[in-house]
Amino acid sequence: MNIKFWGSRGSIPVSLSWRDIEHKLAKALQTAEPHNLSSEKEINRFIKGLPFSIRGTFGSNTSCVQVKGEDKKQIIICDSGTGIRDLGASLAEAINRDGPQNFVIHIFISHFHWDHISGFPFFIPAYMEGCSINFYGYHDKLEEAMTFQQNFTNFPIPLSAMGADITFNVLKLDRTYEIGGVSIKGIKHNHPGDAFGFRFEQNNKAFVYSTDSEHYDDVDRDDYPFVQFFNNADLVVFDAQYKFADTLTSKKDWGHSSSMIGIELALRSGVKRLCLYHNDPASCDESLEQHAIDAQKYARRCPYPGAKNLEVFTAYDRLEIHI
């Protein structure tokens, strides 16, 4: 499976300001003096040697992750935050080239908060005649929520006026499904209004999408259900929006978690790679980069088998991972 991130921010999309760009340029120029930048090759080498927070950005879009299995014509998507707009533009090129009848789009919705659904009205394939789009989720009002988002008060084009063939499928937590050539099951999260995580498996590889979930004192129980749900996953995408101290105080009951909880759960579950996700919109690129560095250090010091082997990193828009 190949995992591609189209939206990594939590709560609300953010963008770089002119001050942010100016700061990045100043930081880059401060380290440029000893380098020979007389050729394009040397310039590119210098840029690639800069910290990611200076030469790049963790991105602006909200939750949207693409899962590519063996069948490239089966498009699997987790959430339709603002990142799905860019994903849609990319898909539209392939659909126009090969024909809409050759693609089936499967969108799994964790919950209905704006940062997880607000991009769908801008999803180009939804306007293309002949496209097949199937929504899946564990909320009974899946179709009602997605339809309401596009009533005339909220958006000028109703969902019923989109050109694609759109269906809605309510899943059950006690079942495992085969969709798009991938095995899928879910878990309920602690989040206002309820949210759900998804585990995707194919060819003995497992990817878990677990965002917008708060973990309370029962997280230490031996039978904590997330330990089994994460078990031996090759990659877990985990909500780490807040610092651990904030989850106990000012952000308690807000429905989000921290890197510390994610790392300990991953180590208890035998997870190979942990991706910190739902990035705080208040955090700049340098803060997010330092967050990942600190999280990796914490993982190394945890008294669990395999602590030295767990890879911990922060998601950014357009990041691709093969498992």
ABEGO torsion letter per residue (X at the ends): XBBBBABABBGBBBBBBAAAAAAAAAAAAAAAAABBAABAAAAAAAAAABBAAAABBAEABBBBBBBBBABAABBBBBEBBAAAAAAAAAAAAAAAAAEAAABBBBBBBABABAAAAAAAAABAAAABBGBBBBBBBABAAAAAAAAAAABAAABABBAAABABBBBBBBBBAABBBBBGGBBBBBBBBBBBGEBBBBBBBBGGBBBBBBBGBBBBAAAABAABAAAAAABGBABBBBBAABBAAAAABAABGAGBBBAAAAAAAAAAAGBABBBBBGBBAABBAAAAAAAAAAAAAAAAABBBBGAAABBBBBBBBGBBBBX
